[in-house]
Amino acid sequence: MKKKKKNQLNHTDDIVIKQELLNKTLVAISGGQDSLYLINLIENIKNQTITKKNRKKISYIYIDHQWRKDSYKQIIHIINYIKSINGNIFIYQLNRKIVSEKLCRIYRYHIIFQHAIKYNYRLIITGHNKTDKVETFLHHFFHGYGIEGITSLISNIKLNQNISLLRPLLKVNRENIYWTCKKYYLPIWSDTTNYTYHIYRNRIRYELIPYLKKYFHQNIENNIYQVLTTHYNQNEYIKQNTIKLYLTSKHKKYIALNYSKLNNQNFILQFKTIQLFCIKNTNCNLQYHQILKIIINNKQNIQQNYLRVKLKYCIFHINKNWIYLTL
């Protein structure tokens, strides 16, 4: 029975998880199906391949938003379940007044990251799945995010020099997770806030995606997932070329870019290089229309000896072949 359970739960790449779990690991969970699936996946791998000494390196963390009056019952439920598998868990609570979904997410990630730094964890694991990736794309798409935003949910990234973030369930959709949890009687906690439609993600999950499946394409989630994978790979290629162009265009001594070199490049490379230039030197991420203004001015005034483009936080001085930046 145990062997069967392992195979059913293992829809993801075991090799990656086995290698990463050798590091001191912090697993971010809730009481939902994704978290229970993830906990069982990690525990199966841990019990079969990891030594007793390394097992102690794996801990769980739960952030309570206190949106519901019975949230303390969910905490007790989670603590009891983690105790039943001889695990270690940390509990944090957010202020009840924080009701914004976006703000809660920012606070949640901040707490997890700071906890990892304080206790020297090298790896953070979350239970984001394939359906979450599609929902995140739709949410960011409707809010006008660029290619960076709509492809932001990726499986393995470096948060800083010491800490990595791993999302091992990104190839598994919510339906598979749900039926696996049901099959093995995993104690899912039903969170009523998941059915509150004023939260945008819930409306996408329970109204928009079912509508798209019914009236447009039954396999819409897989199709969007494939598109996102393609766009991510293309964006990585653009990033590499942007870095090359930035390094070859920047001034060796001053905060400046050679705009005559930029003008010979594709529009997206010009755009990304100027964006990188601003982030690198001012920690300021210019908006689309601001960068577009600089590019247009460059092309229209290429013969002009001097041009001054004033933006909200900084001023671009275009003199001869160079763009200089001042605050």
C-alpha positions as a Markdown table, in Angstrom:
| # | Residue | x | y | z |
|---|---|---|---|---|
| 1 | Met | 0.0 | 0.0 | 0.0 |
| 2 | Lys | 2.8 | 2.4 | 0.8 |
| 3 | Lys | 4.5 | 1.8 | -2.5 |
| 4 | Lys | 1.3 | 2.5 | -4.3 |
| 5 | Lys | 0.8 | 5.7 | -2.4 |
| 6 | Lys | 4.2 | 6.9 | -3.3 |
| 7 | Asn | 3.7 | 6.3 | -7.0 |
| 8 | Gln | 0.3 | 8.1 | -6.9 |
| 9 | Leu | 1.6 | 11.1 | -5.1 |
| 10 | Asn | 4.7 | 11.3 | -7.3 |
| 11 | His | 3.4 | 13.4 | -10.3 |
| 12 | Thr | 6.5 | 15.6 | -10.2 |
| 13 | Asp | 10.3 | 15.3 | -10.6 |
| 14 | Asp | 11.6 | 13.3 | -7.7 |
| 15 | Ile | 15.2 | 13.8 | -8.6 |
| 16 | Val | 15.0 | 17.6 | -8.2 |
| 17 | Ile | 13.3 | 17.3 | -4.8 |
| 18 | Lys | 15.7 | 14.6 | -3.5 |
| 19 | Gln | 18.7 | 16.8 | -4.4 |
| 20 | Glu | 17.1 | 20.0 | -2.9 |
| 21 | Leu | 15.9 | 18.4 | 0.3 |
| 22 | Leu | 19.5 | 17.8 | 1.3 |
| 23 | Asn | 19.6 | 21.5 | 2.1 |
| 24 | Lys | 17.9 | 23.0 | 5.2 |
| 25 | Thr | 14.4 | 23.3 | 3.9 |
| 26 | Leu | 11.3 | 25.4 | 4.9 |
| 27 | Val | 8.0 | 24.3 | 3.4 |
| 28 | Ala | 5.2 | 26.9 | 3.3 |
| 29 | Ile | 1.8 | 25.3 | 3.8 |
| 30 | Ser | -1.9 | 25.9 | 4.4 |
| 31 | Gly | -4.6 | 23.4 | 5.4 |
| 32 | Gly | -5.7 | 23.0 | 1.8 |
| 33 | Gln | -5.3 | 20.1 | -0.7 |
| 34 | Asp | -2.2 | 21.5 | -2.4 |
| 35 | Ser | -0.4 | 21.6 | 1.0 |
| 36 | Leu | -1.4 | 18.2 | 2.1 |
| 37 | Tyr | -0.4 | 16.7 | -1.3 |
| 38 | Leu | 3.0 | 18.5 | -1.0 |
| 39 | Ile | 3.5 | 17.4 | 2.7 |
| 40 | Asn | 2.9 | 13.8 | 1.7 |
| 41 | Leu | 5.1 | 14.0 | -1.3 |
| 42 | Ile | 8.0 | 15.4 | 0.8 |
| 43 | Glu | 7.4 | 12.9 | 3.6 |
| 44 | Asn | 7.4 | 9.9 | 1.2 |
| 45 | Ile | 10.7 | 11.1 | -0.4 |
| 46 | Lys | 12.2 | 12.0 | 3.0 |
| 47 | Asn | 11.4 | 8.6 | 4.7 |
| 48 | Gln | 12.7 | 6.6 | 1.8 |
| 49 | Thr | 15.8 | 8.4 | 0.7 |
| 50 | Ile | 16.9 | 10.9 | 3.4 |
| 51 | Thr | 18.9 | 10.0 | 6.6 |
| 52 | Lys | 17.5 | 10.7 | 10.0 |
| 53 | Lys | 20.0 | 13.5 | 10.5 |
| 54 | Asn | 18.9 | 15.3 | 7.4 |
| 55 | Arg | 15.2 | 14.8 | 8.2 |
| 56 | Lys | 15.5 | 17.3 | 11.0 |
| 57 | Lys | 16.5 | 20.0 | 8.5 |
| 58 | Ile | 12.9 | 20.0 | 7.0 |
| 59 | Ser | 10.4 | 22.3 | 8.8 |
| 60 | Tyr | 6.9 | 23.7 | 7.9 |
| 61 | Ile | 5.6 | 27.2 | 8.2 |
| 62 | Tyr | 2.0 | 28.4 | 8.2 |
| 63 | Ile | 0.8 | 32.1 | 8.0 |
| 64 | Asp | -2.7 | 32.7 | 9.5 |
| 65 | His | -4.5 | 35.7 | 7.9 |
| 66 | Gln | -7.1 | 35.7 | 10.6 |
| 67 | Trp | -9.8 | 36.4 | 8.0 |
| 68 | Arg | -12.2 | 33.9 | 9.7 |
| 69 | Lys | -13.4 | 33.7 | 13.3 |
| 70 | Asp | -12.6 | 30.0 | 13.3 |
| 71 | Ser | -9.0 | 30.4 | 12.0 |
| 72 | Tyr | -7.6 | 29.1 | 15.3 |
| 73 | Lys | -9.3 | 25.8 | 14.6 |
| 74 | Gln | -7.5 | 25.5 | 11.4 |
| 75 | Ile | -4.2 | 26.1 | 13.2 |
| 76 | Ile | -5.0 | 23.3 | 15.7 |
| 77 | His | -5.9 | 21.0 | 12.8 |
| 78 | Ile | -2.6 | 21.8 | 11.0 |
| 79 | Ile | -0.5 | 21.4 | 14.2 |
| 80 | Asn | -2.1 | 18.0 | 14.9 |
| 81 | Tyr | -1.4 | 16.8 | 11.4 |
| 82 | Ile | 2.2 | 17.9 | 11.4 |
| 83 | Lys | 2.7 | 16.2 | 14.8 |
| 84 | Ser | 1.2 | 13.0 | 13.4 |
| 85 | Ile | 4.0 | 12.8 | 10.9 |
| 86 | Asn | 6.6 | 13.9 | 13.5 |
| 87 | Gly | 7.2 | 17.2 | 11.8 |
| 88 | Asn | 8.2 | 20.6 | 13.0 |
| 89 | Ile | 6.1 | 23.7 | 12.3 |
| 90 | Phe | 6.2 | 27.5 | 12.8 |
| 91 | Ile | 3.0 | 29.5 | 13.0 |
| 92 | Tyr | 2.7 | 33.3 | 12.3 |
| 93 | Gln | -0.4 | 35.5 | 12.4 |
| 94 | Leu | -1.1 | 38.6 | 10.4 |
| 95 | Asn | -3.1 | 41.5 | 11.7 |
| 96 | Arg | -6.9 | 41.0 | 11.2 |
| 97 | Lys | -7.1 | 44.5 | 9.7 |
| 98 | Ile | -5.1 | 43.4 | 6.7 |
| 99 | Val | -7.9 | 42.3 | 4.3 |
| 100 | Ser | -6.3 | 43.0 | 1.0 |
| 101 | Glu | -5.3 | 39.9 | -0.9 |
| 102 | Lys | -2.3 | 41.6 | -2.5 |
| 103 | Leu | -1.1 | 43.1 | 0.8 |
| 104 | Cys | -1.5 | 39.7 | 2.6 |
| 105 | Arg | 0.5 | 38.0 | -0.1 |
| 106 | Ile | 3.3 | 40.6 | 0.2 |
| 107 | Tyr | 3.4 | 40.2 | 4.0 |
| 108 | Arg | 3.2 | 36.4 | 3.7 |
| 109 | Tyr | 6.2 | 36.1 | 1.4 |
| 110 | His | 8.1 | 38.7 | 3.5 |
| 111 | Ile | 7.6 | 36.7 | 6.7 |
| 112 | Ile | 8.6 | 33.4 | 5.1 |
| 113 | Phe | 11.7 | 35.0 | 3.5 |
| 114 | Gln | 12.8 | 36.7 | 6.8 |
| 115 | His | 12.2 | 33.5 | 8.7 |
| 116 | Ala | 14.4 | 31.6 | 6.2 |
| 117 | Ile | 17.2 | 34.2 | 6.6 |
| 118 | Lys | 17.0 | 34.2 | 10.5 |
| 119 | Tyr | 17.2 | 30.4 | 10.8 |
| 120 | Asn | 19.6 | 29.8 | 7.9 |
| 121 | Tyr | 17.3 | 27.8 | 5.6 |
| 122 | Arg | 18.7 | 27.3 | 2.1 |
| 123 | Leu | 15.5 | 26.2 | 0.4 |
| 124 | Ile | 11.8 | 27.4 | 0.5 |
| 125 | Ile | 9.2 | 25.1 | -1.0 |
| 126 | Thr | 5.6 | 26.1 | -1.9 |
| 127 | Gly | 2.6 | 24.1 | -3.1 |
| 128 | His | 1.8 | 26.2 | -6.2 |
| 129 | Asn | 0.4 | 23.9 | -8.9 |
| 130 | Lys | -0.3 | 24.0 | -12.7 |
| 131 | Thr | -3.8 | 25.6 | -12.1 |
| 132 | Asp | -2.3 | 28.3 | -9.9 |
| 133 | Lys | 0.1 | 29.2 | -12.8 |
| 134 | Val | -2.8 | 29.6 | -15.2 |
| 135 | Glu | -4.8 | 31.7 | -12.7 |
| 136 | Thr | -1.8 | 33.9 | -12.0 |
| 137 | Phe | -1.3 | 34.5 | -15.7 |
| 138 | Leu | -5.0 | 35.5 | -16.2 |
| 139 | His | -4.9 | 37.8 | -13.1 |
| 140 | His | -1.7 | 39.5 | -14.3 |
| 141 | Phe | -2.9 | 39.7 | -17.9 |
| 142 | Phe | -6.0 | 41.5 | -16.9 |
| 143 | His | -3.9 | 44.0 | -14.8 |
| 144 | Gly | -1.7 | 44.8 | -17.8 |
| 145 | Tyr | 1.5 | 43.1 | -16.6 |
| 146 | Gly | 4.3 | 42.6 | -19.1 |
| 147 | Ile | 5.9 | 39.3 | -20.1 |
| 148 | Glu | 7.9 | 39.2 | -16.9 |
| 149 | Gly | 4.7 | 39.3 | -14.8 |
| 150 | Ile | 2.6 | 36.8 | -16.8 |
| 151 | Thr | 5.4 | 34.2 | -16.7 |
| 152 | Ser | 6.5 | 35.0 | -13.1 |
| 153 | Leu | 5.4 | 31.7 | -11.6 |
| 154 | Ile | 8.4 | 29.4 | -12.3 |
| 155 | Ser | 9.6 | 26.2 | -10.7 |
| 156 | Asn | 13.0 | 27.1 | -9.4 |
| 157 | Ile | 14.5 | 30.5 | -8.7 |
| 158 | Lys | 17.2 | 32.1 | -6.6 |
| 159 | Leu | 15.9 | 34.6 | -4.0 |
| 160 | Asn | 19.4 | 35.6 | -3.0 |
| 161 | Gln | 22.9 | 34.1 | -2.8 |
| 162 | Asn | 21.9 | 31.6 | -0.1 |
| 163 | Ile | 18.2 | 30.9 | -0.5 |
| 164 | Ser | 16.3 | 29.2 | -3.4 |
| 165 | Leu | 12.6 | 28.9 | -4.0 |
| 166 | Leu | 11.2 | 25.6 | -5.4 |
| 167 | Arg | 7.7 | 24.9 | -6.7 |
| 168 | Pro | 7.7 | 21.2 | -7.4 |
| 169 | Leu | 3.9 | 20.9 | -8.2 |
| 170 | Leu | 3.8 | 23.3 | -11.2 |
| 171 | Lys | 3.3 | 20.4 | -13.6 |
| 172 | Val | 0.3 | 19.0 | -11.6 |
| 173 | Asn | -3.2 | 20.4 | -12.0 |
| 174 | Arg | -5.6 | 20.9 | -9.2 |
| 175 | Glu | -7.9 | 18.0 | -10.3 |
| 176 | Asn | -5.2 | 15.4 | -9.9 |
| 177 | Ile | -4.2 | 16.8 | -6.5 |
| 178 | Tyr | -7.9 | 16.8 | -5.3 |
| 179 | Trp | -8.5 | 13.2 | -6.4 |
| 180 | Thr | -5.2 | 11.9 | -4.9 |
| 181 | Cys | -6.1 | 13.6 | -1.6 |
| 182 | Lys | -9.5 | 12.0 | -1.6 |
| 183 | Lys | -8.2 | 8.6 | -2.6 |
| 184 | Tyr | -5.8 | 8.5 | 0.4 |
| 185 | Tyr | -8.1 | 10.2 | 2.9 |
| 186 | Leu | -5.9 | 13.2 | 3.5 |
| 187 | Pro | -7.5 | 15.6 | 6.0 |
| 188 | Ile | -8.2 | 18.6 | 3.8 |
| 189 | Trp | -9.4 | 21.7 | 5.7 |
| 190 | Ser | -12.2 | 23.5 | 3.7 |
| 191 | Asp | -11.4 | 27.2 | 3.7 |
| 192 | Thr | -14.6 | 29.3 | 3.3 |
| 193 | Thr | -12.6 | 32.3 | 2.1 |
| 194 | Asn | -11.9 | 30.3 | -1.1 |
| 195 | Tyr | -15.5 | 30.8 | -2.1 |
| 196 | Thr | -15.7 | 34.5 | -1.5 |
| 197 | Tyr | -16.1 | 36.0 | -5.0 |
| 198 | His | -14.9 | 39.5 | -4.1 |
| 199 | Ile | -11.4 | 37.9 | -4.1 |
| 200 | Tyr | -10.3 | 38.1 | -7.8 |
| 201 | Arg | -8.5 | 34.8 | -7.8 |
| 202 | Asn | -11.6 | 32.9 | -6.6 |
| 203 | Arg | -13.7 | 34.5 | -9.4 |
| 204 | Ile | -11.1 | 33.4 | -12.0 |
| 205 | Arg | -11.0 | 29.9 | -10.5 |
| 206 | Tyr | -14.7 | 29.2 | -10.1 |
| 207 | Glu | -16.3 | 31.4 | -12.9 |
| 208 | Leu | -13.8 | 32.4 | -15.6 |
| 209 | Ile | -11.8 | 29.1 | -16.1 |
| 210 | Pro | -15.0 | 26.9 | -16.1 |
| 211 | Tyr | -16.6 | 29.3 | -18.6 |
| 212 | Leu | -13.5 | 29.1 | -20.9 |
| 213 | Lys | -13.5 | 25.3 | -20.6 |
| 214 | Lys | -17.1 | 25.0 | -21.5 |
| 215 | Tyr | -17.4 | 27.5 | -24.4 |
| 216 | Phe | -13.9 | 27.8 | -25.8 |
| 217 | His | -11.7 | 24.8 | -25.2 |
| 218 | Gln | -11.9 | 21.9 | -22.8 |
| 219 | Asn | -8.1 | 21.7 | -22.5 |
| 220 | Ile | -7.6 | 25.5 | -21.9 |
| 221 | Glu | -5.4 | 25.1 | -18.9 |
| 222 | Asn | -2.8 | 22.9 | -20.7 |
| 223 | Asn | -2.9 | 25.2 | -23.7 |
| 224 | Ile | -2.2 | 28.3 | -21.6 |
| 225 | Tyr | 0.5 | 26.4 | -19.7 |
| 226 | Gln | 2.3 | 25.5 | -23.0 |
| 227 | Val | 2.1 | 29.1 | -24.2 |
| 228 | Leu | 3.5 | 30.4 | -20.9 |
| 229 | Thr | 6.4 | 27.9 | -21.1 |
| 230 | Thr | 7.2 | 29.1 | -24.6 |
| 231 | His | 7.0 | 32.7 | -23.6 |
| 232 | Tyr | 9.2 | 32.1 | -20.6 |
| 233 | Asn | 12.0 | 30.5 | -22.8 |
| 234 | Gln | 11.8 | 33.4 | -25.3 |
| 235 | Asn | 11.9 | 35.9 | -22.5 |
| 236 | Glu | 15.1 | 34.2 | -21.1 |
| 237 | Tyr | 16.7 | 34.6 | -24.5 |
| 238 | Ile | 15.8 | 38.3 | -24.6 |
| 239 | Lys | 17.2 | 38.7 | -21.1 |
| 240 | Gln | 20.5 | 37.3 | -22.1 |
| 241 | Asn | 20.8 | 39.5 | -25.1 |
| 242 | Thr | 19.7 | 42.5 | -23.1 |
| 243 | Ile | 22.5 | 42.0 | -20.6 |
| 244 | Lys | 25.0 | 41.6 | -23.5 |
| 245 | Leu | 23.8 | 44.9 | -25.1 |
| 246 | Tyr | 23.9 | 46.7 | -21.7 |
| 247 | Leu | 27.4 | 45.6 | -21.0 |
| 248 | Thr | 28.6 | 46.6 | -24.5 |
| 249 | Ser | 26.7 | 50.0 | -24.5 |
| 250 | Lys | 27.4 | 51.4 | -21.0 |
| 251 | His | 30.1 | 54.0 | -20.4 |
| 252 | Lys | 33.2 | 52.7 | -18.7 |
| 253 | Lys | 33.4 | 55.6 | -16.4 |
| 254 | Tyr | 30.1 | 57.5 | -16.2 |
| 255 | Ile | 26.4 | 56.6 | -15.7 |
| 256 | Ala | 25.7 | 56.6 | -19.4 |
| 257 | Leu | 24.6 | 54.5 | -22.4 |
| 258 | Asn | 25.7 | 54.7 | -26.0 |
| 259 | Tyr | 22.3 | 55.4 | -27.7 |
| 260 | Ser | 23.8 | 55.1 | -31.2 |
| 261 | Lys | 24.4 | 51.4 | -30.4 |
| 262 | Leu | 20.9 | 51.1 | -29.1 |
| 263 | Asn | 19.2 | 52.6 | -32.1 |
| 264 | Asn | 20.6 | 49.8 | -34.3 |
| 265 | Gln | 18.9 | 47.2 | -32.2 |
| 266 | Asn | 15.4 | 45.7 | -32.1 |
| 267 | Phe | 12.8 | 47.7 | -30.2 |
| 268 | Ile | 12.4 | 45.2 | -27.4 |
| 269 | Leu | 16.2 | 45.1 | -26.8 |
| 270 | Gln | 16.3 | 48.9 | -26.7 |
| 271 | Phe | 13.4 | 48.9 | -24.2 |
| 272 | Lys | 14.8 | 46.2 | -21.9 |
| 273 | Thr | 18.3 | 47.8 | -22.0 |
| 274 | Ile | 17.1 | 51.2 | -20.9 |
| 275 | Gln | 14.9 | 49.5 | -18.2 |
| 276 | Leu | 17.9 | 47.6 | -16.9 |
| 277 | Phe | 20.0 | 50.8 | -17.0 |
| 278 | Cys | 17.5 | 52.6 | -14.8 |
| 279 | Ile | 17.1 | 49.7 | -12.3 |
| 280 | Lys | 20.8 | 49.1 | -12.1 |
| 281 | Asn | 21.7 | 52.8 | -11.4 |
| 282 | Thr | 18.7 | 54.2 | -9.6 |
| 283 | Asn | 16.7 | 51.2 | -8.4 |
| 284 | Cys | 13.8 | 52.8 | -10.3 |
| 285 | Asn | 11.6 | 50.7 | -12.7 |
| 286 | Leu | 10.3 | 53.1 | -15.3 |
| 287 | Gln | 6.9 | 52.6 | -16.8 |
| 288 | Tyr | 6.3 | 51.6 | -20.4 |
| 289 | His | 5.3 | 55.0 | -21.7 |
| 290 | Gln | 8.3 | 56.6 | -20.0 |
| 291 | Ile | 10.8 | 54.3 | -21.7 |
| 292 | Leu | 8.9 | 54.7 | -25.0 |
| 293 | Lys | 9.3 | 58.4 | -24.7 |
| 294 | Ile | 13.1 | 58.1 | -24.5 |
| 295 | Ile | 13.3 | 55.7 | -27.5 |
| 296 | Ile | 11.1 | 57.9 | -29.6 |
| 297 | Asn | 13.1 | 61.0 | -28.7 |
| 298 | Asn | 16.3 | 59.1 | -29.5 |
| 299 | Lys | 15.1 | 58.3 | -33.0 |
| 300 | Gln | 13.6 | 61.7 | -33.8 |
| 301 | Asn | 16.6 | 63.7 | -32.5 |
| 302 | Ile | 19.5 | 61.5 | -33.6 |
| 303 | Gln | 21.2 | 64.5 | -35.4 |
| 304 | Gln | 20.6 | 66.9 | -32.5 |
| 305 | Asn | 23.6 | 67.7 | -30.3 |
| 306 | Tyr | 21.7 | 67.9 | -27.0 |
| 307 | Leu | 18.3 | 66.7 | -25.8 |
| 308 | Arg | 16.8 | 66.7 | -22.3 |
| 309 | Val | 14.0 | 64.2 | -21.4 |
| 310 | Lys | 12.5 | 64.9 | -18.0 |
| 311 | Leu | 10.7 | 62.1 | -16.3 |
| 312 | Lys | 9.1 | 62.0 | -12.8 |
| 313 | Tyr | 12.1 | 60.7 | -10.8 |
| 314 | Cys | 15.0 | 61.4 | -13.2 |
| 315 | Ile | 16.3 | 63.3 | -16.2 |
| 316 | Phe | 17.9 | 61.8 | -19.3 |
| 317 | His | 20.4 | 64.0 | -21.0 |
| 318 | Ile | 21.2 | 62.9 | -24.6 |
| 319 | Asn | 24.4 | 64.5 | -25.7 |
| 320 | Lys | 26.2 | 63.4 | -28.9 |
| 321 | Asn | 26.2 | 59.6 | -28.8 |
| 322 | Trp | 25.4 | 59.2 | -25.1 |
| 323 | Ile | 22.4 | 59.1 | -22.7 |
| 324 | Tyr | 23.4 | 60.5 | -19.3 |
| 325 | Leu | 21.2 | 60.0 | -16.2 |
| 326 | Thr | 20.7 | 62.5 | -13.4 |
| 327 | Leu | 18.2 | 62.4 | -10.5 |
